[in-house]
């Protein structure tokens, strides 16, 4: 199952000022996994999973602990009502444990509209 990614700038809140606001959720990072396998990412917004329940929004493959898997994505999500929403990046691994590292390891959200 998915768990929150523990790191700086990974969980945050965004306040929308209008109903039916589009927010962009994004990630730029390098991830290491303790054994060859996949890391699957998703987001929760206001406690709701915005990605596929099993495939998430992004799946990356790493060949092992010494090889980083660089990844980036942007994912649009429509919030129906104005308000403050907690945004959490989540992940799960197919095997072992994952570590996020690198200068670009941050998540962001931007309200459009």
N, C-alpha and C positions, 0 to 999 in steps of 0.2 A: 504494500500500500504506500501511497505518497506521504511524505513527511516534509515539514518546513525546512528549507535550506537555512542553516545557521550561519549568518555572516553579516558584515557591515553593508548597509545600503540594499539589503535584500528584501526586508519587510518594511512597509511604510504605509501611510494613509494618503488618500487623495480626496479633495473636496470638490465636487462638481457644483456648478452654480445654476444649471438648467436641467430640466427633464430631458430624457432621451439624449444624453451626452455620450459621445464616443471617446473612450480612453484607449491609449496605446500602451500595452505592457511590453517590455523588452528586456533583453539580456545580452550581454557580451562577456564571455568568460572562457577560462581554460579549466577543464575538469580532469582530475586524475582518479582512477578507480583502482582498487587493490588487486584486481585480477581482470583478465580480458572479459569484456562484456559491454552492456549498454547502460546508459543513464537516460531516464525518461523524465522530462520536465513538464510541469503544468503550473497554473496559477489559481489562486482563490481570490475572489473579490467579494468582500462582505460575507465571507464564509462559504461562498458558492464556487465549486470547481468550474472553471471556464473552459477547460480542455476536455478531451475525450477521457472517459473514466479509466481506460487502460492504456491508450496510446498518448495521452497528454497532448501537448502542443509541439513537442520537439523530442526526438530520440537521437542520441549521439552514441557512437561506438568508440571505445578505447581499447587498445591492444594490451594494456597492462599498466602497472604502477609507474613506470618510468616514462611513459608516453602520454603527453597531454592530448586531450580531445578539445580543440578549440570550437566554440559554438557561439552563434548569435541568432537572435530571432526578434521579430516584432509581431505582436498579436493584438488585433483590435477587439474591443469588448464594449458593448452598448449597455449603459446603466439607465434604467427606466426613469428613476426619480433623482432629483437633486439631493445631495447629502454627502456625508463623509464615509468612505469605504476603506477598510483595511485590505491591503494588497499583499499577498504572500506568495513567493516563489516556492514551489514544492518539487521534490524529486523522488525517484526510486531507482534502485540498481537491480540489474539482473543477477548480479553476484557480487559479493564483497561489499566494501564501503567506498564512498566517493568523497573527494576533497576538491573544493573550488579554490583556484589560485589565479594569480596573474593580475596585471594592472587593470584590465578591462572588466574585472569581476563585479559588475554592478547591475542592478535592475532599475528600471525607471517607468514612470507612467506620465502621460501627457493628455490633458483633456482637449478634445477637438470639438468645436461647435459653440 
